[in-house]
Amino acid sequence: MPADDAKFQPIDFEELKASLDAAQMLLEGGQVVSAHRRREVLHTRAVALASSRHEERQEVVTVLAFQVGGERYAVRIELVDHVLEARGMCPLPGAPRHVLGALLSRSRIVPVLDLRQLLGLEGGGMSDLSKVVVVELEDEAFGLAAEVVDGRKELPRAELSQPPPGPFLFLTPDRLTVLDLTQLGNPAAARRG
């Protein structure tokens, strides 16, 4: 029996599979790639993929855009509390012309400003103003009446330019003006408009 044991040596199935795979590649006309070369190729691919993930991101200013008086405006998104329908606004007798009225918003009374009056814009009546963008600035909340809310936009900082004089922060190439709420809420700024 010892002679028979010499005939039966253990089979290395991994080596056998590698040999069969190499033979199959040769039969199909492909090239045989060594394990070392395969690791090099995979490493190079992994490095290329990893570097593409670290592409330089453009710095952006995120805003909420809306329309009023035929113009497009925006406010920085971090100042926006929420957007309401303009229904249920109560007039405020004796208030300046640029204050349309007040709304009850999340259990507090919020004055609503008319940008058409503040900025000297043309515009229709109250029925044109269907939305109110409620903003919060230094623990004070107020609303900006709008005709249409266009939604959230990310503006590349490199494309922003200096706006015309007034309560504005930035101007985009497509004429979207980002409002400076600190100047807009200032009574002196309201008298200039």
QUIGI-V542157 format. One record per residue. N is the residue number from 1. RES is the residue in one small letter. PSI is psi in degrees with one decimal (none if undefined). OMEGA is omega in whole degrees, -180 to 180 (NA if undefined). Layout:
n=<N | N>
res=<RES | RES>
psi=<PSI | PSI>
omega=<OMEGA | OMEGA>
This chain:
n=<1 | 2 | 3 | 4 | 5 | 6 | 7 | 8 | 9 | 10 | 11 | 12 | 13 | 14 | 15 | 16 | 17 | 18 | 19 | 20 | 21 | 22 | 23 | 24 | 25 | 26 | 27 | 28 | 29 | 30 | 31 | 32 | 33 | 34 | 35 | 36 | 37 | 38 | 39 | 40 | 41 | 42 | 43 | 44 | 45 | 46 | 47 | 48 | 49 | 50 | 51 | 52 | 53 | 54 | 55 | 56 | 57 | 58 | 59 | 60 | 61 | 62 | 63 | 64 | 65 | 66 | 67 | 68 | 69 | 70 | 71 | 72 | 73 | 74 | 75 | 76 | 77 | 78 | 79 | 80 | 81 | 82 | 83 | 84 | 85 | 86 | 87 | 88 | 89 | 90 | 91 | 92 | 93 | 94 | 95 | 96 | 97 | 98 | 99 | 100 | 101 | 102 | 103 | 104 | 105 | 106 | 107 | 108 | 109 | 110 | 111 | 112 | 113 | 114 | 115 | 116 | 117 | 118 | 119 | 120 | 121 | 122 | 123 | 124 | 125 | 126 | 127 | 128 | 129 | 130 | 131 | 132 | 133 | 134 | 135 | 136 | 137 | 138 | 139 | 140 | 141 | 142 | 143 | 144 | 145 | 146 | 147 | 148 | 149 | 150 | 151 | 152 | 153 | 154 | 155 | 156 | 157 | 158 | 159 | 160 | 161 | 162 | 163 | 164 | 165 | 166 | 167 | 168 | 169 | 170 | 171 | 172 | 173 | 174 | 175 | 176 | 177 | 178 | 179 | 180 | 181 | 182 | 183 | 184 | 185 | 186 | 187 | 188 | 189 | 190 | 191 | 192 | 193>
res=<m | p | a | d | d | a | k | f | q | p | i | d | f | e | e | l | k | a | s | l | d | a | a | q | m | l | l | e | g | g | q | v | v | s | a | h | r | r | r | e | v | l | h | t | r | a | v | a | l | a | s | s | r | h | e | e | r | q | e | v | v | t | v | l | a | f | q | v | g | g | e | r | y | a | v | r | i | e | l | v | d | h | v | l | e | a | r | g | m | c | p | l | p | g | a | p | r | h | v | l | g | a | l | l | s | r | s | r | i | v | p | v | l | d | l | r | q | l | l | g | l | e | g | g | g | m | s | d | l | s | k | v | v | v | v | e | l | e | d | e | a | f | g | l | a | a | e | v | v | d | g | r | k | e | l | p | r | a | e | l | s | q | p | p | p | g | p | f | l | f | l | t | p | d | r | l | t | v | l | d | l | t | q | l | g | n | p | a | a | a | r | r | g>
psi=<-28.7 | -32.1 | -35.4 | -34.8 | -31.3 | -28.6 | -33.5 | 93.7 | 151.6 | 143.5 | 130.6 | 98.3 | -31.9 | -43.7 | -40.5 | -43.7 | -42.6 | -39.9 | -41.6 | -41.2 | -42.4 | -41.0 | -40.7 | -43.8 | -41.7 | -40.4 | -35.3 | -1.4 | 7.0 | 174.0 | 149.0 | 126.1 | 128.0 | 160.4 | -38.0 | -45.8 | -38.4 | -43.6 | -40.3 | -45.1 | -45.6 | -37.8 | -43.6 | -42.0 | -43.2 | -41.2 | -42.8 | -43.0 | -41.6 | -39.8 | -31.2 | -25.0 | -24.1 | 28.8 | 148.6 | 122.2 | 140.0 | 140.4 | 131.7 | 157.4 | 120.4 | 128.3 | 165.1 | 119.0 | 146.2 | 169.3 | 140.8 | 136.1 | 31.5 | 4.7 | 161.7 | 127.4 | 167.8 | 157.3 | 150.4 | 136.0 | -31.2 | -14.2 | -12.0 | 126.7 | -52.8 | 176.3 | 134.4 | 160.5 | 149.1 | 7.2 | 149.1 | 17.4 | 132.6 | 133.0 | 154.6 | 96.7 | 136.4 | -1.4 | 154.6 | 159.6 | -29.9 | -4.1 | 111.4 | -34.4 | -156.1 | 151.4 | 152.2 | 119.4 | 113.8 | 51.3 | 26.4 | 154.1 | 128.5 | 119.7 | 145.0 | 123.8 | 146.4 | 105.3 | -25.9 | -42.2 | -44.2 | -36.5 | 3.3 | 41.3 | 154.9 | 154.0 | 164.6 | -152.3 | -165.4 | -30.1 | -21.4 | -24.5 | 98.0 | -15.0 | 156.3 | 121.3 | 110.5 | 123.4 | 156.4 | 125.4 | 115.3 | 53.1 | 9.0 | 135.4 | 140.8 | 163.0 | 151.1 | 117.3 | 136.7 | 152.8 | -46.3 | 139.0 | 118.4 | -24.4 | -172.2 | 137.5 | 146.7 | 118.3 | 120.0 | 126.1 | -32.1 | -23.5 | -5.1 | 139.5 | 172.5 | 134.3 | 173.0 | 166.6 | 144.2 | -169.4 | 60.2 | 148.5 | -52.7 | 162.0 | 133.5 | 163.9 | -29.3 | 24.1 | 35.1 | 122.8 | 124.8 | 123.8 | 145.6 | 101.8 | -26.0 | -38.3 | -35.2 | -38.2 | -9.8 | 128.1 | -33.2 | -36.9 | -36.7 | -37.6 | -32.6 | -35.9 | none>
omega=<-180 | 179 | 179 | -180 | -180 | 179 | -175 | 176 | -179 | -179 | 175 | -174 | 178 | 179 | 179 | 180 | 179 | 179 | 179 | 178 | 180 | 179 | 179 | 180 | 179 | 180 | -179 | 177 | 179 | 178 | 177 | -180 | 180 | 179 | 180 | -180 | 179 | 178 | 179 | 180 | 180 | 178 | 179 | 178 | -180 | 178 | 180 | 179 | -180 | -179 | 178 | 178 | -177 | 178 | -179 | 179 | 177 | 176 | -177 | 172 | -179 | -176 | 169 | -176 | 178 | -179 | 175 | 179 | 179 | 179 | 179 | -180 | 178 | 173 | 179 | -173 | -179 | 178 | -178 | 177 | 177 | 179 | -179 | 167 | -177 | 180 | 175 | 179 | 180 | 177 | 178 | -179 | 179 | 180 | 176 | -177 | -177 | 175 | -178 | -176 | -179 | 177 | 171 | -176 | 178 | 176 | 171 | -179 | -175 | 174 | -178 | -178 | 177 | -180 | 179 | 178 | -178 | -174 | 178 | -179 | 172 | 177 | 179 | -178 | -180 | -176 | 179 | -176 | -174 | -177 | 174 | 176 | -179 | -180 | 179 | -178 | -180 | 178 | 175 | 179 | 172 | -178 | 174 | -179 | -178 | 176 | -178 | 173 | -178 | 177 | -176 | 178 | 175 | -177 | 177 | -176 | -179 | -178 | -177 | 180 | 179 | -180 | 173 | 179 | 180 | -177 | -175 | 177 | -174 | 174 | 179 | 178 | 180 | 172 | 170 | -176 | 178 | -177 | 172 | -174 | 178 | 177 | -178 | -180 | -180 | -180 | 178 | 178 | 180 | -180 | 178 | -176 | NA>
